[in-house]
Amino acid sequence: MAAGGRTRETGGVRPDETSDAVPRWPWAGRPWLIDAFVVMLVAGPAFAPIPFAEMRPSSPLAFVLVLLPALALPLRRRWPRTVLAVCVAAWAMALTLGTLSPGAAVAMVVATYGVAHRTPRRSSIIATTAAVLVILATGVIVSLVTGMDTRVLQVALSLALAGAVGDAARSRRAYVEAVVERARRAEETRESEASRRVTEERLRIARDLHDAVAHRISVISLNAGVATSMLETRPDRARDALATIRTASRDVLGEIGTMMSVLRAPDDAPVRIQPGLARVPEIVESVRVAGWDVVVRNEIGTDAEAAGIPLGVDIVAYRVVQEGLTNALKHGTTRRAHVLLRRDGEDLEVVVTNPIERVPEASADDLPPSGFGLVGLGERVDAVRGTLEAGLAPGGYRLAARLPLAARTGQPARPAEPAPTAAPGEIPATSAAPPAPTAPSSVPTSERAS
């Protein structure tokens, strides 16, 4: 809100916004007023009873030459150099006829200012210098021939001063235009930067929401089907499925509540800790409870710091496992999945596969896949300069990510240590698993997008 209760626009800088800071003259925006005033100054002396005889037109031709600049000056904005040449020629010819017209001298001063104001500096200097030289030469010759006091020095100095003032006005105008242009570009840059940040924040929220909800909703849906089909034949299994649904529902509600609190928290609030490889056993166990056989081959353990894995790569690796198992729950047909975590040189390889005996047919009640899960996962992998492959491969569906640990992420990798021995109840680090396929097919990933 500007002073005086006026609201300023923030959508961009208007071309006339400088009018609030620069005083506006009464004739600003009315060039015809200036032209009328100048014509009166030029033509007036030709009709005024001037007491000096040399300043009054001595013949009809001299009278025409004195009035000619008044007709040419209104065109100075379009043809400034031509108008200056006409004015100088009219003054010089009138002087040779014995008429020292003050109106023609005023016309040359105005035309010189127009040239300096509307043309580049080099061009205006050349035009002004040429006009001054013509005036000096004409005045000196007429003085030598007739002995007339031509006052050429005063006229030449007036033209030089008009050229200097016009150049200063042009420089000031260019400076104001540059300031306005910089302000406009700065405003556009601020708006584009704000829009980019809003878009990035929206995408981040979408990724976090998908990661928090998609997997547990898949577990809930799968266990709901188990409970429905076994409610009469195996009530104990149905109770276990309902208990899993209750736990998953509580977890997803907690995740959503945590996300809402983070979104409502001030900017200086502590950052929410993201899950990493240490929580892979939890997500694997949640899939096993739903009746799936998940075999894990973990060659690096669950301690990312001890394995020399940067924090960002640790989080992305967990999200790859989560997305792969979520897609397996939603689209798998054999209730089997394999997870591979290993270090390959300076890269961390994360592979999730699940065999497929047949491509599942979409039910009329099923919602079409959005593909946002793989899109968000691809953005996370790109953020750490990794690569992601997803698609049908020999033996099933394969989701594989290679995440650089050192140079390409900009974070030094910590020296790797042997994987810890699995404690009772944990997933063994050396569990056998079938070899994962290595070459994904060209089937579009949208067929299995979450």
Secondary structure, DSSP 8 states (H G I E B T S, - for coil): --GGG-----S---TTGGGGTS---TTTT-HHHHHHHHHHHHHHHHHS--S-GGGS--SHHHHHHHHHHHHHGGGTTT-HHHHHHHHHHHHHHHHHTT---HHHHHHHHHHHHHHHHHS-HHHHHHHHHHHHHHHHHHHHHHHHHH-----HHHHHHHHHHHHHHHHHHHHHHHHHHHHHHHHHHHHHHHHHHHHHHHHHHHHHHHHHHHHHHHHHHHHHHHHHHHHHHHTTT-HHHHHHHHHHHHHHHHHHHHHHHHHHHHHHS-TTS-------GGGHHHHHHHHHHTT-EEEEEESS-S-TTTTT--HHHHHHHHHHHHHHHHHHHHH-SSSEEEEEEEEETTEEEEEEEE--SS-----TTS-----HHHHHHHHHHHHTT-EEEEEEETTEEEEEEEEE-SGGGTS------------TTS--TT--------S--SS-GGGG--
